[in-house]
Amino acid sequence: MRHLLLSLILGVGTALPVLADTCPEAPDNSQALEALIAAAQAAPDQQAGREISNAMWEYWTVAPDQYAQELLDTGMERREAYDFAGALKAFHALVDYCPDYAEGYNQRAFAHFLREEYAEALPDLERAITLVPQHVAARTGLALTLMRLQRTGEAALALRAALEMNPWLGERSLLPVLEAMEQEL
């Protein structure tokens, strides 16, 4: 029944896996992420730092079970196709099903960000960071969202926190801009 309901809500034409009643606990990847953060901090150049960032995504995007993975993948596919409403439906369903899975919140925030719904993105980013403090991408997203909300001091703090974990982030070029804006205030 739940499978049929999800298919109708999301408009998914393909069969989804049979669902569990509750989401299993999200995998604890904190040790692996800490090791990747240490590697990023020691990376010799931007290319190496970016490769390490890509490896982090491999941990963040592993959902707790097959159903959650299908919701995540569907949402990301819809977002990549610029179907932000469809992406949000999938991410809402994912967060409802797996309220302790950080990537559901991070991806929902990203969809809101792309729709320029910055105030809606903010609590999702904060929740993702609470669940996975090593979520460098969520911290970067928080900085960009705060910047769009013209909260430059907070944006600079968030970006500094992300850059402490990975100094090679592409967004690092924004820090001097944020600091200059901060000083103007």
Secondary structure as UniProt FT lines:
FT   HELIX           2..10
FT   HELIX           30..42
FT   HELIX           46..60
FT   HELIX           66..80
FT   TURN            81..82
FT   HELIX           84..97
FT   TURN            99..100
FT   HELIX           102..114
FT   TURN            115..116
FT   HELIX           118..131
FT   TURN            133..134
FT   HELIX           136..148
FT   TURN            149..150
FT   HELIX           152..165
FT   TURN            167..168
FT   HELIX           170..173
FT   HELIX           174..184
//
